[in-house]
C-alpha cells in the first residue's frame, strides 16, 4: 500500500513538474488609446483566465510618464487587479525592481538566463502601420521601423525561442497615423520556474 501511495505521489509531482504554462498577449492600437488583453492557461487547460484592459494610455504626472487605465464597466475585482498592475508599470516601481536586480545581479542573472532559454514564443504576430503625412518622411520611417524591429527580433531570439514569427509593416502615405496589432503566446513549464526558484531563493535568503 505504501509503495502505491509513494508511486502515486511521485507521479503527481512529475505531472506538476512537466505542467505547461501559457501566457497570451494581445495588443491593439488604432486610436489614441491602447487595448491590452492578457490570458493565463495552465493545469492542462483546467485553469483558463482572461482579463482585458479596455482603455490603456500613457500620461504624465509631475513630469514623469505613467501608464493609466480606465475601466468602462464597474467591477471591483477587476479594478483592484488593474490598480495593482498599473502600479507595477510606474517608473518608480520599475526603478525599484531594477535596483534589486542590479544589487543581486550575480545571483539572479544565471537562473534568469536559464529560464529565458526554456521559454518559447508561439504565434507571434505583429502588424504595424505608420504615416507622417509626408511621403518622404513616411518612407524613411518605414525603413527605420524595419531595421528596429529586425534588431529587436534578433536580440529577443538570442534569449528565447521564437517559432515562425509573422511581421507586417505598412507605410500609410495619406494620413498621420500609427496603428498596431500584436499578439503572441509565451509558453514555459512549471519545472523550469521551480528550477530557477531553487537557484535564486536560497542564495538571496543567505545573502540577507
Secondary structure, 3 states (H helix, E strand, C coil): CHHHHHHHHHHHHHHHHCCEEEEEEEEEECCCCEEEEEEEEEHHHCEEEEEEEEEEEEEEECCEEEEEEECCCCCHHHHHHHHHHHHHCCHHHHHHHHHHHHHCHHHHHHHHHHHHHHCEEEEEEEEEEEEECCHHHHHHHHHHHHHHHHHHHHHHHCCCEECCCEEEEEECCCCEEEEEEEEEEEEEEHHHHHHHHHHHHHHHHHHC
